[in-house]
């Protein structure tokens, strides 16, 4: 899910990544959400009533990125925001590397002002980003009931505060804002009832991303 989220946040026209300054919170949330959807982590109540997340024993995923997140949580339950801050910062490069390996984003070495080396990003032309964006648009604009992965991905986009940058592909209108808020809070639709526990864990993770972003914004004076 972290790869899909980063691919969506990539803006082909400018070659930039939306929400770059707080990207690690969103990517950390994507890893935790992916683990939750795979029933590899669960939430517990802390001593002061807070929510903690812990690894489900013997449910370590084989994927290296997800496995690293699971390893961090396997020692003891962690506060969700602590987990985001620990897991997220090292994710950008390996996730971007995977997208580059698959040809979904191309990285080009260039020199700024003819002197300073820099890396430019451009769309790989695979069509995957467009397909993902269409799925999110169906949920937010047309009210389509999403599957759990698309719902979680949409919720993370809403949590990242980057949705306005997708206008006009996803019009930033009052109905879209309201729908995004519903998805972010875990209201995915009746079809997701069987996954109620997993949905609750995922919603907890996503809302923790929101809290972390708000705290980051206030701390920077933005």
N, C-alpha and C positions, 0 to 999 in steps of 0.2 A: 504493500500500500504506500510506503514511503516513496517508491519510485513513481507510482502513478501521481501522487500528490506533487512531487517536484516537477514532473513533466507538465502538469496542469499549470503550476505556478510560473513556469517558463513562458516568457512573452516573446513570441517569434519576431514581431515587428521591431522590437528594440534590442533583442538579444539579452534581455535582463531577466532576473527572477523576481517576481512580485514578493514583497514581504521579506526581502533579503536580510534585513537587520535583526529580525526575530525568527528567522527560518528554523533555527534549531528547535524551538518550542513546537512548531508544527510538525517537523519530521519526527521528533521524539514522540509526539502524540500519535503519529501514524504507526510507529513501531508498537506502541502500547495497544493501540486499537486493533492492530493486526493480531497481536498475541491474544487479545480478548476474544476476537472473533473465532480464533482457533481453539478457544477454551484452554489456553496455556497459562493464563494469569487470571486471578480473581481479586475482588476487593474484600477488605476486612475493615472493621471499625477500630480506630485507634483509641487509646486510653482517654483522650480528651474529646472524643466524639468525631474526630476527623476521619477521613477515608484513606486507607492505605491499600496498596496493591502488592500482591505477592505471586511468585511463580507457583504453578501447579506441579507438584512433584512428578518426576519421570515424564514430563511433557515437553522436554526441550526440543525446539524445532531444529532441523538440519541446516536451514538457511543461516548463513554466517551473521548477517545483520540482526535478524530476529533472535538468533541464538545468543548473541552478545547481550541483548536487552534482557533476555530470560536469565542469563547468568547473573546479571547485576541484581535481579530480584530474587534469586534463589537462596541467598544467604539469610534474608529476613524481610518481613514486610516493610515497604517504604512508603512515605508520603508521596502522593502522585506527583506533586510539583517538584519534590526532590528527585524523583525518578526522571522527570522530563529534563531537569537541569543536568543530570548525570549522563543520560543516554543521548540527548539531542546534539550537543556540540560537535561530536565527531562524525556525524552522519552525512553532511553535505557532500564531501568528496567521494566516499564510496558509493553513495546513491547516484551521484552525477556520473561516476565512472561506469556504473552498470548501464545507465541510459546511453552513454557514449559507445559502449561495447555493442549494444543492440542497434546502434545507428539511429536512435530516436532523437538524440541531440549530437551535433557535431561540434568539436572544440577545435578552434583554429588559433595557432600561435601568431601573434602580430606584435608590432612595435608601435607604441604610442609616441607621437612626435618624432618618429623615426629612431628613437633611442631606447625607450623603456619597454621591456617585454610585457605583454599582456595576453590574455586568452579571450577570444571572442566566441560566443555561443550562437549557433544557428540551428534552425529546425532541420531534422534529418529527413523529412518528407515521407515517413512511414505511414502517416495518417492516424497513428494511435492517439495522439493528443486530441485531434479533432473528434475522434470517436468517444473519448472520455468526456470531453466538453459537451458533446451532444447528450450523453447520458445524464450529466449534471443539469443541463438545461431542461431536459424532459421532466426532471424532478421539480425544479424550482419554478419553471415557467408554465409547464403544461400540467403539473400536479400528478405526474405519474408516480405510482407507489414503487419505491426503489427496493432492490435486493439489499441485503445487509452490507455488502462491501461498497456499493454505490452510495448507500445512505451514510456510511461512516466517512467516505471520501468527501461527500457533500458537506457533512457536518464539520469536518476539519477545515475545509475551505471557508465556511462561514466563520469558524472560530479564528481563522488566521487574519480576518478583517481585510482580505484582499478582493472580495467579490466585486466591489465597485470597479475594479480595474478590468473586469471581463465585459463591461458594457461597451458596445451594444450587443455582443453575442449573447450575453445574459443580461437583459435590460435591468438596470438598478431601479426598480419600481417598488412601491409600497407592498403589493402582493408578493413580490419576490422576497423582499426583506422579511415579511411575516412568515413565509414558507421556510426560508432559511433558518429562522429562529426556531420553528417547530422541529425541523430536522436536527438542529444543534442540540435541542433538549431531549432528543431520543424519541420523538413522536414520528415514527417511521411508517405507521399504517397498520391496519389489522392483520395483514399478511405476515408481519414480523412477530406475532404474538408468541409463537413457539420458541423464539429466541429471546424471550423477555429478560432473562438474567444477563445474557451476553450483551444485549442492547443497553441495559442499565450500566454495566461496566464501561462500555464504550462511551456512553453519554457522560459518565463521570470523568473519563479521560479527556474528552473534548472540552468539557466545561472547565477543567483544570488548565487547559491550554488558554482559554479565554482569560481566566484569572491571571495567569502568568504574563500574558501580553499586556493586560491592563496595568499590572504592577511595573512591568518593564517601561511602558510608556510614561507612567507617572514618575518613575525614577529618573528618566532621561529628560524630563521637563517638556515632553512633547505634548 
